Amino acid sequence: MNARGLRRYVDDLLRGRRPKPFRPDDFEAAQIRTAIDLQAARLGSDAPREEFLTDLRQRLAAQASGTSQPVGKPGATRRHVIVGTSAAAAAAVAAVSIDRTVIGGGQVADGYDNGSGELTPNTGRWTRVAASAEVPEGVMHPFDLGSVVGFVRRVDGKPEAVSGVCTHQGCRLWFDAPDDRLRCPCHSTSFSPAGQVLTHQLPIAPKPLPTLMVREQGGAIEVFVPPRPNEPA
Amino acid sequence: MTAHGESVDPRPLRVVRDGGYPDWEAVYQDNATWVYRTIFARVGNRADAEDLTAEVFLAALRPMRLTASVGEVRAYLRATARTVLAAHWRETLGREITSIDDDIEQPPESEEAISTAPQRVAEVLERLPDNYRGILELRFLQGRSIKESAAELGVSVANAKVLQHRALRLAAQVNEKDET
């Protein structure tokens, strides 16, 4: 019990001051939670100040150009110093999955590891996956070549193909035609016919589906794939 | 059948782009407001919300120096905010008061993901006696002083303080009951 600590905390919230630390019990914690909700429900209370946004932009610019002084700048609180490390460490962990992305400045990012954007086997062969007539515009045609499963479709007359395996944990996708999307049975992830992630429920978005090299020749659509697992290359 | 690199058309089949960010500044401009609002909804005051927002971006943009897709960047910023907020509560009150869910159906920049406080507050207030609801509305939702609120409710300042204290207790009980 710490009635005074709680009163002061709520009072600080109401006055828009930084509340002071104390050690609340369960019920005091619940009251703080409710007070925070009430504060947050005030119309327009949660718009960031323009000065703050500008100031932070400058600090980020300084950090980006390597001239940052994370500590000691006016406005840096004690907590910055303490938490700075743990947050950075945690962020580094969270960043692992997107850290590899290398995109030059100015270029519009497609945002993904370019290396896996297209499946290009070391050795492979053009393999027929469908007759041209089987893939009219608007149809998602599935194929299973043993080493690779995927879908081909036609976009502006040209064939395109994506992998049919979810980039999260490898579950096999199915095409939900009414919704025009590929769905993963494992974690409700869905992909557009082009392979972009449309919905997911994961902390970090899974990568888009790799595309496959595809061509149309002699009335057939062919995909460049590695040999079947049980065949020599 | 040709199976050699040369004969293979190397033209990359480009994935349709969802318009990623050209640089960190664009990441910041596009996301600063929802990150701030997400945090504000969970700390209830500007000073902490500003500090924690700054921490999120300073921590996140360092390893992120090159950008990912918009969706990935946002998921990542939200994950970083979750970590920063958890550390904040550990250090100030020694326990978790509020948190940022990692399991959301809506995108992080949507109102539902930023804050559900208005809906929750409305539900709680509805279940309070009139004078309790009145004092909380005046003090919190309208930001009126204790003196103004007392005058509005026709009670003394001392009474208004007691009323506010009790109203918050009851609201917290109602709120917690809803959660469990």
Interface residues (C-beta under 8 A of the other chain):
Chain A: R7 V10 D12 L13 L14 G16 R17 R18 P19 P21 F22 R23 P24 F27 A29 A30 Q31 I32 R33 T34 A35 I36 D37 L38 Q39 A40 A41 R42 L43 S45 D46 A47 P48 R49 F52 L53 L56 R57 R59 L60 A61 Q63 A64 P70 T77 R79 H80 I82 V83 G84 S86 A87 A88 A90 A91 A92 A94 A95 I98 D99 T101 V102 I103 G105 G106 Q107 V108 A109 D110 G111 Y112 G117 E118 T123 G124 R125 W126 T127 E160 A161 S192 A194 G195 Q196 V197 Q201 L202 P203 I204 A205 P208 L209 T211 L212 M213 V214 R215 F224
Chain B: M1 T2 A3 V8 D9 P10 P12 L13 R14 V15 V16 R17 D18 G19 G20 Y21 P22 D23 W24 E25 Y28 A32 T33 Y36 R37 F40 A41 R42 V43 G44 N45 R46 A47 D48 A49 E50 D51 T53 A54 E55 V56 F57 L58 A59 A60 L61 R62 P63 M64 R65 L66 T67 A68 S69 V70 G71 E72 V73 A75 Y76 A79 T80 T83 V84 A87 H88 E91 T92 L93 G94 R95 I97 T98 D102 D103 I104 E105 S115 A117 P118 R120 V121 A122 V124 L136 R139 F140 L141 Q142 G143 H165 L168 R169 A171 A172 Q173 N175 E176
